[in-house]
Amino acid sequence: MKGQFPIDKFGTLQTPFYYYDTRILRQTLEAIRQEVGKIENAVVHYAIKANANPQVLRTIREYGLGADCVSGGEIKAALQAGFSPDKIVFAGVGKADWEINLGLDHGIFCFNVESIPELEIINDLAAAKGVVAKVEFRVNPDVKAHTHANITTGMAENKFGIALGDIEYVIELASHMQNVKFIGLHFHIGSQILDMGDFAALCNRVNELQIQFEQHHIKIDNINVGGGLGVDYQHPNRQAIPDFREYFKTINTLIKRREGQVLHFEPGRSVVAQCGSLISKVLYVKQGTNKQFAILDAGMTDLIRPALYQAYHKIENITSELPIETYDVVGPICESSDVFGKAVDLNKTSRGDLIAIRSAGAYGEIMASQYNCRTLPHGYVTEDLF
């Protein structure tokens, strides 16, 4: 075990906290930069919803990525971290007026529009400022992604995007508005996708739409394929860097781009998941009737993914080197769903041991809550803890 843990002025280790390994983060960003560099006219926007830790954001910005935002708060976080407004895209089904105005005031690259009422409001707000807002239309491609039902976004029954059958009408509608400019199409089919066939299906749908639009003399300058690439939660050490080569190659090979078209990507989880771990302390080891419990000072308020998605995270005792025993690893929250893992093999665990919940850099700290009036966990950016 290496590195410097956060301690208070009394020398006491303060847990739970998020630890981000900048070595892994930079290796991940370098892999992205290398693969995207092989693609002509390609732009990567990091999906801030995965992790908005300020130091993490600044590191990502250093590698030249733009920002994909889904709220006004995320736009503010991106600007504070130094992201260029002309690389910020703003998506989301429910953009409030103040959020749209924020994007207009800073001249962001574009709004990814998801409905006709939203398009009309953007046009009105832009007119009030005497500016023209660039818009892409988020298309619901009705493509099923092989992932958890709660993180699919590209099926017809999902709330996201404009239906395939309506997109031509919406483009035509925008052409008659004075304060919006249609510049492209946006897609996103889900998250934690490991089957490249899902991205192939998306590419096929994009190709079909391009042919359809060309028949009506509609020009598409930008194609945004969203994000969604998954990570290996089972083996964070063995596969710390996602398979960016196959991901970017699949999309770049299968999408039939027209001359001058710019291809946009919006990775989030794949950028930050593996660099982050939730570090917690064992409060008690409790012997039940049929099992023993390792009760941590971290709970579902600090990492909600196991409770919300039944998500797996590798759990390690980074203090003990004693023989393996089996535990249910749980938190202190007054909810039966406050469980990080059942029947987890750990080195024999005792009160005060440190537990690392791995691959928690995405949708961990950013989704933390203060349920039970708990304190939000802090994030520490360093390297070589393990």
N, C-alpha and C positions, 0 to 999 in steps of 0.2 A: 504494500500500500504506500503510495507516494502522495506528494502534494501538500498543500496547506489548507486545513479545514478552517471555516469561519468560527471564531470564538468571540465571546463577549469580553467586556473589560475585567470580568472576574476569572477569566480563563476557562469558562465553561463552553463546551461545544453547543452551538445553537442549531437544533434540528426541529422539524425537517427543513431541508433546503434543496434547491436544484443546483446541480453542478454541471457546467458545460465545458467540455474538453475542446479548447480552441484548435488543438492539433487535428482532431477528427473533423471539426467544422471546416478548417482550411483545406484539408485533403479532399473533402467532399466538394467544396467550391472550386477547387482546382480541376477536379474531374469533370465538373459541369463545364467549366470554361474551355477545357480541351475538346470536349465533344461538340459543344455548340460552335466552336471555332471551325469545325469541319462543314458547317452548314452556311450557305450564302444567305444573307438578309434574314438573320434570326435574332430575336431578342428574348431574354429571359427575365420575367418579373417574379420575384420571390413572393409567395402567398403569405402575407404577414399574419393571417389568422392562425397559422401553425405555432408561431412563437414571436412575441414582440419585445423580448428582453432588449433593452437599448444597446448593450454591448454586442449582443448577437447581431442586431440589425446593422450596427456600424461595420462589423466585420463583413457581412454579406454585401453591403454597399461598396466596400473597398474592392470587391471583385467585379464591379461593373454591372451588377444586376439592377433591374428596376424593381418596382413594388406593385403587387396586386393587392388592392385594398377592398374591404367589404363594409367599411364604416367610416364616418368622419374621424373618429378617434384613431383609426389605423392610418388615415391620410396624415393626421398630425404627427403620429409616431414616425412615419416615413420621412416627413419633412425635417423633423427634429434630428433624425439619424443621418440626414444629409443626402437622401435620395433626390435625384433631379426630378422636378415636376413633370418634365416631358417624357419620363419613363414610368409614370404612375398611371395605372388603370384602376377604375372604380367600378366594382360589380356589386350585386346584391338586389334582392327582390323588393326591398322596402327602403329606398333612399329618402331620408327626410330632407325638407327644403334647405335647412341649414347645412346639411352635408353636401348637397348639390352646389350650393353657393360657395362653400369652402373650395370645392374642386374647381369651380369657375374662377374664383378669385386668384387661385394659384396657377391657372392655365395647365391643368393636368393633361396627359396625353389623350385620354378618352374616357367616356362613360360607357360601360357595357350595359346596355338597356335591356330590360326584361319584360316590358309591357307597353302597350299604347298609352295608358294614362301616365306612366313615367316619362315617356318620350314627350308628351304634351307639356308636362310640368318643366322639364329641362328646357324646352324651347321657350316657355314663358319666362323662366328665371334668367335665361341667357339674354332674352330680348330686353329685360329690365336693366341689364348691365351693359347693353350694347355690344355684346360679344357673340361669337358663334362657337357652339360646343361641338366637339367631334364625338361621334357616337359609333359604337359597334353594336350590333344586335346579337344578344345571346340566344342561340337557337337550341331548343330542346330537341336533340336528334333522335329520341326514342331508341337509344342504344343501351342495352343492359350491360352493366359492369359486374364482374364476378367478385363481389365484396359484400360487406355487411349491409343489410337493408337500410340502416340509418344513415349511411354515407354514400348511397347512390344518388345521383342528381340528374341523370340524363334520360330517364324514362318518362313516358307521356303522363303518368300519374304524379310525377314530382312537381313541386311548386315552381321550379326554376325554368327560366327561359320562355321563348315564344314558340308556339307550336309550329311544326314544319309547314302545315297547310296555310299558316297566316303570314309567313315571313315576307313573301313577295308584296303583299298588301301593305305591310308595315314600311318596307323600303320605299314603296311608292308614296305613302303618306308623308314620310320624312322629306322626300324630294320637294314637297310643296311648302315646307316650313322654312322660314327665313333665318332662324338662329340655331339650327343644328345641321351638321354635315355628316352624312353617312360615309364611314371609312372602312368598314369591314364586318366580319362575323366572328362571334365568340362561342366556344363550346366548352363544356366541362361535364364529364360523365360520372365522376365519383372519385373516391379516394382509396388508398391502400390497394391499388390494382397491381397484380403481379403477372397476370396473363396478358402477354403482348397481343393476343388475339382481340382483346377488348379495344385496344388502341387501333388495331387494324380495321375493326368494324367502324370506328369513328372516322378514320381516314376515308373509307369507302363512302360513308354518308356525305362527307365534305365534298368528295369528287362528284357525287351525284348532284349535289346542290349547285356546284359550280357550272356544270353543264346546263342545268335548268335555268340558272340566272343568265348565262350567256345567250340563251335563246331569246331572252327578253332584253338583251343589251344592257344588263346590269354589271358594272365593273366592281370587283372586290379587290381592294388594295391590301388589306390585312386579314390574315387567318390566324385566330387565336385558338389553340387546341386545349387550353386550360392546363391542368396538372393531373395529379392522381397516382403517380408512380409510388409503389409501396416499398417497404423496407423489410428486412429479415429480423423479426422480433425474437425468433427462436435462438439465433446465433449472432448477437451483436458484435462479438469479438471476431468471429470468423468472416463475417460479411458486413463490415462497418460502412462500406461505400456501396450504395445501390447500383444496379446495373444500368447506369446512364448510357453506356455505349449502345446497348440493344434498344433502349427506349428511344433515344434520339434518332438512331438509325432506322427503326421501324417507321416512325412518323415521317421523317424526311424522305425515305424511299417510297412510301406508299401514297403520300399526298401529291397530287399532280398540280403543282403550282404554275400559275401563269407568270409571264415575264414581269419582273419588278415587284411581285408580291412579297410581303414581309410575313414571316412565320413567327408567331409568338407562343411562348410556353410559360406556365405558371406553377412551377413546383413549390411545394411547401414542406410537407412531411419528409420527403426524400432529402431535403437540404439539412434539416435540423434534428430529426428524430434520434439518430444514433449518437449524436454528440452529447446528449443530455441524460442524466440520471437523477432520480429522486433519492436523496440520502436521508434515512430515518434511523431512529434509535428504538431499540426494544424496551418497552416499558415493563412488560410481564411475559412470562411463559406460563400458560395456564393448561393444566391437564383436564381434558374433558372426559366424558364417558367412553368415547370411542376414538378420540383424536386429541392431539395437543395443539394449542394455539400459540403463535407468536404475535403478541399484541404490540403494535408499533405506535409511535407518536405521530406518524403521518396517517392520513385517512383519505376518504373519497373527496374531501374538500380540497386536498392537495393534488390528487391525481384521480380524476373521475372516470377515465376510460374503462377500467375493468367493470365498474358498476354500470356504466351507461351502455357499453358496447360488448360486454363480456370479453374484453380484450385481454390477450396474454402479454405479460411482460416478464422477462427473465428476472428472477429475484436471487440475490447473492448475499451471504453473510460475509462482509469484508473484514471482520474482526477475528472470527474463529477459524482455527485450522483443525478442530476436533472432528471425530468421525461423523458421518452423515446421519441425520434423523429427519423425520417427516413432520411437517407442520402445515396447518392452515394459517396463512399470513393475513392478519386482519388489522383494521384501524380502530380508533376510539369513538367513531361517530355512532350516534344512536339510530342506526339503520342496519338491517340484516344484510343489505347489499354492500356494506362497507368491507369488502373482501378483496385483497390484491391477488390471492392465489390459494387454491386448495390442493392439499397433498403435495406440498412443495418440499423437495429434498434440499436441506440446508446443513452446513456444518453445525454441530450441536450448538444451540443458541441459548444465550443467557441474558438476563437483564443488563442493559447498557451496551449490548453489541450493536454495531452499525450495520444496517441493511441497505443495500443498493438496489433500487428498482430501475432496471436498465431501459434503454430505448425510449426515454421519456421526454426527449427534447421537443417533440411535437405534440400539441394539444395536452400539455401537462400544466406548466406554470400559467399559461394563458387562460386556461379554463378553471383555475382555482377559485374557490368561493369562501365566504365567511360564514357558511352554515354552522350552527351551534356556536356562533359568535367567536369563531376561531380566527387566529391571525393568519394572514396570507403568507405563503412561503416566499423566501427571498431566492434570487438566482445569483450564483457566483460563477464567473467566467475565468477559468484558469486552464491548466493542462496537467496530464500525467498523474491523475489521482489514483488510477488503478495500475 
